[in-house]
Amino acid sequence: MIRYKSFAFLVLMIGAPLGGCSDILSTTDPDIILEANSASAALALKNGVLLRLAQALNGVQGPDAFFVYSGLVTDEWRSGDTFVQRNNQDQRIWEPTNTFNADPYRRLNRVRLEGKAATTALRHYLPDSLSLVGRMFALTGYVETLIGENYCNGTPLSDLDGTNIVYGQPLSNDSVLALAIENADSALAQAALAPPGDSIQARRVTRLASVVKGRALLDRAQFPAAAAAVAGVPDTFKYQITHSVNSNTNQIFALNNSARRYTMVDTEGVVGLNFISANDPRLPRATGANPATDLIFDSAFPLFVTRQGIWNSTAPVSIVTGVEARLIEAEALLQAGNTAGWLAAINALRINTALYPTAQTGFTRGPNLTAIADTFASNTSRMKTHFRERAFWMFSTGHRLGDMRRMVRQYAYPADSIYPRGAYYKGGSFGTALMMPVPFEEVNNPNFTQCTNLDP
């Protein structure tokens, strides 16, 4: 489990080499380490990657962190805000110039690049820290998976050579996912070589990398390989990012529960899932009872705000879990025609109440789930149930948009049967965006003009 401390930035500063000014306008930023010159600096680079990851996924507002902002394109979240950047994202308007797009994309790539720098430093100054090196590989693969799932085809992954930018060539989603699998394999190899005294951390890295690999393989429709990759991960495994009021407050809480700029939504755009009315124990929530005071932030639209009850301002968020491993295995069973095995796997999770999130104080949690009966008319309805289970188990953790794309790409569901459609509540209609655009700022890369295509 990742544990962040409020002094994470201080660690970076201590580990950085001292530098001076070459002239009165030139300064050295003390919290940025370009390369390590000691074991402590190597550890500081590693700590910086962990902090960057938490900030990118769910720890920075202005613009928004990835988990919440990507969720606006889906049926997970509705914009309750006045900012056009959030409203357009929620309305599925394809707009690479949307200024909120740049930050989550940039932060994901910082994790990727700084992970490489930390790997090099750890290998040089702490050659026995194989589990730490493995973790850097695994987290690099994780953010590459997110990029491949959520952004359009033609995404360039640039690199650094010292302080010089090495501009990346546009890559298909499939190629980005292939890189993610390579990094997950490197993580597994490093963890396997870890000395006995490092066995606990090595085991955690192995489980993390296994699910990252299985997820990327699932995205590439390699179902048996995906199931094999996650087979050894226990149901109760959780790899979490944590939050601090000092540096990276949980943005699901901050933007929804506190600021009311995001609200949970029920059956958004006709076809969205009923995240509220399902009264599901995996999604504790609360809707304001006083219409005069508990509305969304945008006062022009007097709607109740519905708050999630899983996370408070400093609660950790699981980004990789054993539940996801079981869901990957279940999908492979369904793909293979083993419908009984698929249903048994789904139901084993549903009736295991120890896997449910603990509701925050004051929030409603629905009754325990029961097993689903085998009354399906076809595999089409089974698959839709499968993706519904994934949505409720992994709400607002960066899975839903990739899953919606897969439903269109791999299972041939019409996009307007999956993505919110029809009239938008603030006027006009939902747009046609099926993913997130590479930010317009990336045209500074001479190899990039815009997405090669908008295929799901």
LINVENJO-V207952 format. One record per pair of residues at least 24 apart in sequence whose ideal C-beta (glycine too) atoms are under 7 Angstrom apart, sorted by the first residue. I is the first residue (numbers start at 1). J is the second residue. Records with the same first field share a line. If there is no record, write none. Layout:
# LINVENJO-V207952
I = J ; J
This chain:
# LINVENJO-V207952
1 = 238 ; 239 ; 240
2 = 50 ; 240 ; 241 ; 242
3 = 242
4 = 50 ; 51 ; 54 ; 242 ; 244
6 = 244 ; 246 ; 247
8 = 47 ; 51 ; 247
9 = 247
11 = 44 ; 47
12 = 44 ; 47 ; 48
14 = 44
15 = 40 ; 41 ; 43 ; 44
16 = 41 ; 44
17 = 41
34 = 163
35 = 117
36 = 121 ; 125
38 = 125
39 = 125 ; 126
41 = 121
42 = 118 ; 121 ; 122 ; 125 ; 126
45 = 114 ; 117 ; 118 ; 121
46 = 118 ; 122 ; 132 ; 136
48 = 114
49 = 111 ; 114 ; 115 ; 118 ; 136 ; 139
52 = 107 ; 110 ; 111 ; 114
53 = 111 ; 139 ; 241
54 = 241 ; 242 ; 243 ; 248
55 = 107 ; 248
56 = 104 ; 107 ; 108 ; 111
57 = 241 ; 319 ; 398
58 = 241 ; 250 ; 251 ; 252 ; 317
59 = 243 ; 248 ; 249 ; 251
60 = 248 ; 251
61 = 251 ; 254 ; 255
63 = 99 ; 100 ; 103
64 = 100 ; 251 ; 255
65 = 104 ; 251
66 = 104 ; 108 ; 146 ; 398
67 = 252 ; 396 ; 397 ; 398
68 = 251 ; 252 ; 255 ; 262 ; 396
69 = 100 ; 104
70 = 150 ; 398 ; 401 ; 436
71 = 396 ; 400
73 = 401 ; 433 ; 436
74 = 400 ; 401 ; 404
75 = 265 ; 268 ; 269 ; 272 ; 273 ; 420
76 = 275 ; 395 ; 396 ; 400
77 = 262 ; 264 ; 265
78 = 263 ; 265 ; 268
79 = 262
80 = 260 ; 261 ; 262 ; 263 ; 296 ; 297 ; 298 ; 303 ; 305
81 = 261 ; 297 ; 298
82 = 297 ; 298
86 = 261
87 = 426
91 = 424 ; 428 ; 430 ; 431
92 = 419 ; 420 ; 430 ; 431 ; 432 ; 433
93 = 431 ; 433
94 = 431 ; 432 ; 433 ; 437
95 = 437
96 = 437 ; 438 ; 439 ; 440 ; 450
97 = 440
101 = 436 ; 437 ; 439
102 = 439 ; 441
105 = 438 ; 439
108 = 143 ; 146 ; 147
111 = 139 ; 143
112 = 140 ; 143 ; 144
113 = 159 ; 160
115 = 139 ; 140
116 = 140
128 = 195
130 = 190 ; 191 ; 193 ; 194 ; 198
131 = 191 ; 194 ; 198 ; 201 ; 202 ; 205
133 = 190
134 = 187 ; 190 ; 191 ; 202 ; 205 ; 209
135 = 205
137 = 183 ; 186 ; 187 ; 190
138 = 184 ; 187 ; 205 ; 208 ; 209 ; 212
140 = 183
141 = 180 ; 183 ; 184 ; 187 ; 209 ; 212
142 = 212
144 = 176 ; 179 ; 180 ; 183
145 = 177 ; 180 ; 212 ; 215 ; 216
146 = 398
147 = 176
148 = 173 ; 176 ; 177 ; 180 ; 219
149 = 219 ; 401 ; 402 ; 405
150 = 401 ; 402 ; 435 ; 436
151 = 435 ; 436 ; 438
152 = 435 ; 437 ; 438 ; 451 ; 454
153 = 451 ; 452 ; 453 ; 455
154 = 451 ; 452
155 = 438
156 = 442 ; 445 ; 447 ; 448
158 = 445
167 = 445 ; 446 ; 447
168 = 445 ; 447
169 = 447
170 = 447 ; 448 ; 452
174 = 220
177 = 216 ; 219 ; 220
180 = 212 ; 216
181 = 213 ; 216 ; 217
184 = 209 ; 212 ; 213 ; 216
185 = 213
207 = 233 ; 237
208 = 239 ; 320
211 = 320 ; 324 ; 325
212 = 320
214 = 325 ; 328
215 = 328
218 = 328 ; 331
219 = 402 ; 406
221 = 410
223 = 331 ; 332 ; 335
224 = 332
226 = 328 ; 332
227 = 328 ; 329 ; 332
230 = 325 ; 328 ; 329
233 = 322 ; 325
234 = 322
235 = 322 ; 323 ; 326 ; 355
236 = 322
237 = 321 ; 322
238 = 318 ; 321
239 = 318 ; 319 ; 320
240 = 316 ; 317 ; 318 ; 319
241 = 316 ; 317 ; 319
242 = 316
243 = 314 ; 315 ; 316
244 = 314
245 = 313 ; 314
249 = 313
250 = 311 ; 312 ; 313 ; 314 ; 315 ; 317
252 = 308 ; 311 ; 396
253 = 311 ; 312 ; 313
254 = 313
256 = 307 ; 308
257 = 307 ; 308
259 = 297
260 = 296 ; 297 ; 305
261 = 297
263 = 296 ; 305 ; 306
264 = 306 ; 308
268 = 420
269 = 420 ; 421 ; 422 ; 430
270 = 421 ; 422
271 = 417 ; 418 ; 420 ; 421
272 = 420
273 = 388 ; 391
276 = 306
279 = 366
280 = 366 ; 392
281 = 356 ; 365 ; 366 ; 367 ; 368 ; 369
282 = 356 ; 357 ; 392 ; 393
283 = 392 ; 395
284 = 309 ; 310 ; 359 ; 360 ; 363 ; 364 ; 365
285 = 309 ; 363 ; 364
286 = 362 ; 363 ; 364
301 = 425 ; 426
309 = 359 ; 360 ; 363
310 = 357
312 = 360
317 = 397
318 = 397
319 = 397
323 = 349 ; 355 ; 393
324 = 394
327 = 389 ; 390 ; 393
330 = 386
331 = 386
334 = 379 ; 382 ; 383 ; 386
339 = 382
342 = 382
343 = 372 ; 374
346 = 372 ; 389
347 = 371 ; 372
383 = 411
401 = 435
405 = 434 ; 435 ; 456
408 = 434 ; 456
409 = 456
